[in-house]
Amino acid sequence: MIGLQEKISFSGHDGQPLAALLNKPAGAIRSVAIFAHCFTCSKDIFAARQVAMRLTGLGFAVLRFDFTGLGHSEGEFANTNFSSNVEDLCAAANYLSSIGMAPSLLIGHSLGGAAVIKAAPDIPSIKAIATIGAPGDPAHVAHNFGEARADIEAAGLAEVILAGRPFTIKKQFLRDIEQASLAEAQKRFRGATLIMHAPVDNIVGIENAADIFMRSRHPKSFISLDGADHLLSRQPDAEYAAQLIGAWADRYLPPMDTSNAEAPDEGVVRSTERHKATLTQDIFVGDKFRLVSDEPKSVGGSDLGPTPYQFLAAGLASCTSLTLRIYAKHKGLDLTSVAVDVSHNKIHAEDCEACEQTHGKIDQFTRHIHIQGNLSPEDRQKLLEIADKCPVHRTLHAVADIQTELSSL
């Protein structure tokens, strides 16, 4: 896992210790998030782990905890209800605030999504919330009780099998979810809301997303998790959700602290490592752009961005495309579109007929140029020749002078 993982505990709504995991990025913390798991699940469910891991890689610190009576947390599940889950969530936020990590983002899965909607307006530091497969009404969860609901009403409690495990549900739980309403909380919440839902969710129907969306204040967004199941049990679906949450939240949450990596002067590109334990590099292009470079996991990287050679290939590809477009405009050619593919490999010098070097290995960039338009064979041939006049091509083809000196930031 990227970054550090710390086991912690804090007191829940009734004073019982709740088990939690706090995942921190290796470098600067972009923002702090709390993940609230689904009904009768735990902090260790696959979706919670994957979302936390991906967000940590994006610079978030993520707290995920077990609600009272679930997972490794103390307390009796039978004595809990939706309101106690909301109180546990507020307790988690208070704990983070007490250690100087006030959360700005709440993420809730299924009934946990309803809980974050309910809790958000009562946690001052929260700027945004994201829900995944959340019910529009907490009472929706009672659909899972089936025929046992009548037994709960008659006897005051009954054992219900949920996800293959037995749970004792009391009548007070039914009364609590019947009285719980999200509308008032949504009216009071002034932050941004992201609703994510799978159209084929057979546990919580897609109509619930519509209910939440219509009641939410602006700014609000909806993203369809097409093809995913309710629990996000497939890794690509969980990673997709996490990636989109991170990208969406970037607009509404405070930026990552970059005080240790001030932007360089105009015309200078600076690369700084996020942490000595990773290969991830934050790249600053003057004070305008910020990029991320990394290496694949297979060689010890975190795979959070292109490799240095891929950036080099991107420079050649974009320079070639720009050069062809400028030439076509100057000559009035009907070039409707241009795309350039570039790949990089190391080859033996003896396999390169046009190379002066005859031993060892050399770098080879393979460039495929795709052009469309009403162009004559002569036009196409000229464009092929112009591609070699791209400045980056000339730099790579020639011998560049690189001067290096040590300095302190």
Buried (B, 14 or more C-beta within 10 A) or exposed (E): EBBBBEEBBBBBBBEBBBBBBBBBBBBBBBBBBBBBBBBBBBBBBBBBBBBBBBBBBBBBBBBBBBBBBBBBBBBEBBBBBBBBBBBBBBBBBBBBBEEEBBBBBBBBBBBBBBBBBBBBBBBEEBBBBBBBBBBBBBBBBBEBBEEBBEBBEEEEBBEBEBEEEEBBBBBBBBEBBEEBEBEEBBEEBEBBBBBBBBEEBEBBBBEBBBBBBEBBEEEBBBBEBEEBBBBBEBEEBBBBBBBBBBEBBBEBBEEBEBEEBEBBEEEEEBBBBBBEEBBBBBBBBEEEEBBBBBBEEEEEBBBBBBBBBBBBBBBBBBBBBBBBBEBBEEEEBEBEEBEBEBEBEEEEBEEBEEEEEEEEBBEBBEBEBEBEBEBEEEBBEBBEEBBEEBEBBEEBEEEEEEEEEEEEE
